[in-house]
Amino acid sequence: MGDPRVWGATPGERGAAYPCDDLLGPSAEPWLRAVTVRAPAPVVFRWLCQLKVAPYSYDSLDNFGRRSPRTLTPGAERLETGQRVMTIFELVGFEPDRHLTLLLTTPWAVRAFGEFAITYRADPVDARTTRLVVKLMVGRRPGRLGAARLRIMARGDLFMMRRQLATLGALAERTAAARKGPVGS
């Protein structure tokens, strides 16, 4: 396995600025994950809003065994800073149809996982294609155990986030295809 801190991101995406960049200070370590989704950015972003409802990864591990919804939840697109996202994160910033920025604020989760700030971004490639890019800023802990923790956490996060991005991407593609309707309509 390659570097678990970067998966699927282009050089441009790796060098871009993200809203989460300065939330944890200069010692935080950046991780990036990215996929291409065959759906318009507003559709992809609407599915990102579903993260208020469920995590869309391995439901048996991170959603108490409940299946993440496969249809859009009415009202999930109504965003306000301070809202809970994926149970343990707080929405600290957003731009409609563009990004959600989250901060891990639940005390037990911060103790267990450390500090995390995350931006989920829907970058339009063209009218029908979007790059779904996620940048995580991860707080470092001192010493050898801190470095080992980061390596293990990066692999675990990649395992979970690959599934999350694949699921959200597939659902956005399905929504986009349904909105097109039958050929000739």
C-alpha positions in Angstrom: 0.0 0.0 0.0 1.3 3.5 -0.8 1.1 6.5 1.4 -2.2 6.3 3.3 -2.2 10.1 3.8 -2.9 10.8 0.1 -5.3 8.8 -2.0 -6.7 9.8 -5.4 -5.8 13.5 -5.2 -4.1 15.2 -8.1 -1.1 17.5 -7.6 -3.3 20.5 -8.0 -5.7 19.2 -5.3 -2.8 18.5 -3.0 -1.5 22.1 -3.4 -4.8 23.9 -3.1 -6.0 25.8 -0.1 -9.0 24.5 1.9 -11.1 26.0 4.6 -9.9 23.5 7.2 -6.2 24.4 6.6 -5.8 26.8 9.6 -8.3 25.3 12.1 -5.7 23.2 14.0 -2.5 25.2 13.7 0.7 24.8 11.8 1.7 21.4 13.3 -1.4 19.6 12.0 -0.7 16.9 9.3 -2.7 17.0 6.0 -4.4 14.0 4.5 -6.3 14.0 1.2 -8.8 11.7 -0.5 -10.5 12.3 -3.8 -12.7 10.6 -6.4 -14.3 11.6 -9.7 -18.1 11.5 -9.7 -20.2 11.6 -12.8 -22.7 14.1 -11.5 -23.0 17.9 -11.3 -21.4 19.6 -8.3 -24.8 20.6 -6.8 -25.9 17.0 -6.8 -22.7 15.8 -5.2 -22.9 18.6 -2.6 -26.5 17.7 -1.8 -25.3 14.2 -1.0 -22.5 15.7 1.2 -25.3 17.3 3.2 -26.5 13.8 4.0 -23.5 13.5 6.3 -25.7 15.3 8.8 -27.9 12.1 8.8 -25.3 9.3 8.5 -21.6 8.6 7.8 -22.1 6.5 4.6 -19.1 4.3 5.3 -19.2 0.9 6.9 -22.5 1.2 8.8 -21.8 -1.7 11.0 -18.6 0.1 12.3 -19.6 3.7 12.3 -23.4 3.9 12.3 -24.3 1.5 15.1 -25.4 -1.1 12.4 -28.1 1.2 10.9 -28.0 1.5 7.1 -27.2 5.0 5.9 -30.2 6.3 3.8 -30.1 5.6 0.1 -32.5 8.5 -0.7 -32.1 12.2 0.1 -33.5 13.2 3.5 -35.7 16.3 3.2 -34.2 19.3 5.0 -30.7 17.9 5.3 -29.6 20.5 2.8 -30.5 23.3 5.2 -27.2 24.1 6.8 -26.2 26.2 9.8 -22.9 26.4 11.6 -23.0 24.5 14.8 -25.0 21.6 13.4 -23.9 18.0 14.2 -22.4 16.0 11.3 -21.7 12.3 11.5 -22.6 12.5 15.2 -19.2 13.6 16.4 -18.4 16.5 14.2 -19.6 20.1 14.2 -20.3 22.1 11.0 -18.0 25.1 11.3 -18.2 26.4 7.7 -19.9 25.8 4.4 -20.5 27.3 1.0 -23.6 26.0 -0.8 -22.8 23.6 -3.7 -19.1 23.9 -2.8 -17.9 22.7 0.6 -18.7 21.6 4.1 -16.0 22.1 6.8 -16.2 20.1 10.0 -14.4 20.1 13.3 -14.2 17.1 15.7 -15.7 18.5 18.9 -17.2 15.6 20.8 -15.0 15.2 23.9 -14.8 11.4 23.9 -14.0 11.3 20.1 -11.3 13.9 20.5 -9.7 11.8 23.3 -10.0 8.6 21.2 -9.0 10.0 17.8 -7.3 13.3 18.4 -8.0 16.6 16.7 -9.5 16.6 13.2 -10.7 19.4 10.9 -12.1 18.3 7.6 -13.3 20.0 4.4 -15.4 18.0 1.9 -15.4 19.9 -1.4 -17.3 19.4 -4.6 -15.1 20.8 -7.4 -16.9 20.9 -10.8 -14.9 19.5 -13.7 -17.6 20.3 -16.2 -21.4 20.5 -16.1 -21.8 16.7 -15.5 -18.6 15.8 -13.6 -17.3 16.6 -10.1 -14.2 16.0 -8.2 -15.1 15.1 -4.6 -12.1 16.1 -2.6 -11.7 15.7 1.1 -8.9 17.3 3.1 -8.3 16.3 6.7 -6.0 18.3 9.0 -5.0 15.9 11.8 -3.5 17.1 15.1 -0.2 15.5 15.9 0.7 14.1 19.3 4.3 14.2 20.5 6.7 11.3 20.7 7.1 8.0 18.9 3.7 6.8 20.0 2.2 9.9 18.4 3.9 9.2 15.1 2.8 5.6 15.2 -0.7 6.6 16.0 -0.8 8.9 13.0 0.4 6.1 10.6 -2.3 3.7 12.0 -5.0 6.3 11.9 -4.2 7.3 8.3 -4.6 3.7 7.2 -7.9 3.3 9.2 -9.2 6.5 7.9 -8.4 5.6 4.3 -10.2 2.3 4.7 -13.3 4.1 5.9 -13.2 7.1 3.6 -12.7 5.1 0.4 -16.0 3.4 1.2 -17.7 6.7 2.2 -16.6 8.5 -1.0 -17.5 5.5 -3.2 -21.0 5.3 -1.6 -21.7 9.1 -1.8 -20.4 9.1 -5.4 -22.6 6.2 -6.5 -25.6 7.8 -4.9 -24.9 11.2 -6.5 -24.5 9.5 -9.9 -27.8 7.6 -9.4 -29.6 10.9 -8.5 -28.1 12.7 -11.5 -29.1 9.9 -13.9 -32.7 9.9 -12.5 -32.9 13.6 -13.0 -32.0 13.3 -16.7 -35.0 11.1 -17.3 -35.4 8.7 -20.2 -33.6 9.5 -23.5 -35.8 11.8 -25.6 -37.8 13.3 -22.7 
